[in-house]
Structures are given as C-alpha cells and as structure tokens.
C-alpha cells in the first residue's frame, strides 16, 4: 500500500512540477526525507483509520449480533407465552368439556331418578289399587257371608215360627 501511495505521490509531485516548472529540477535528500516522512505519516494515518474502521465494524457487528440475540430471545419469550396461552386455552376447553360431561351425566342421573320415582309411584299406586280392590272384595265377601248368615237365620226363625209344635223349641238331646 505504501509503495502504491509513494508512486502516486511521486507522480502527483512530478505532475505539479512539470506544470509549474518546465524543466524538472533535481530532488534533494531533504525533500526525499520530507516526502518519506509524509508518506510514513500518511501510512500511519491510514493504518489508524483502518484500525478505527475495523473497531467500528466490530462494534457494529457486536451490536447487530446483540440485537439479533435480543430479537431471538424476544421471539423465544413470545413463543413461550403463546405456548402457555395455548395450553391454558386447551386446559380451559378440557375443563369446560369435563364440566359439560359432568353436567350431562348429572342431568341423566336426575332423569333416571325421576323415571325410577315415577315407576315406583306407578307400582305403589297399582299396589294400593290392588289392596283397595282386595279390601273391597273382602268386604263384599264378608257382607255376602253376613247376608247369607242373616238369610239363614231369618229362614230358621221363620221355620221355627211356622212350626207350632213342642219339637220346634225342644232341646236337642245331648245339650
């Protein structure tokens, strides 16, 4: 780089001299030393600029990398939050399904219980009806027996009144 810069400076200097002075004067040792010093300073300045630019690029790369890491971390955190939200929503849906199933089961149990109670009521009503019919039948039968007994007693009494003999009221032997 220095060599190129030296040749450029030399050419620039020659061009300036050729314009200013038609004849090229000889360059003294002091002029060469000054030119060399100027080239060294320029080279040092270029090296410093390059180092500064490298440092700036490294800092920029580090900043970009830090920004990428921060963005990646934000994306990861967002994904975690979304995953948690999704899991919470799924859990809420599962709980809602379980509650709905439990409620449906409860309704079914209550329906079955109502049917069972209705059947029991029907059976109880039927039993009571049968008991009432049996009691009525027993009462009718007892009334019929009483009636038959009364009729027999009335007939016996009528026969006894109709008979006028001693034999009708006589005691039976053995009593």
Residue pairs with C-beta under 8 A, 6 or more apart in sequence:
1 43
1 46
2 39
2 43
5 39
5 42
5 43
5 46
6 39
9 35
9 38
9 39
9 42
10 35
13 35
14 24
17 24
17 25
18 24
160 168
160 169
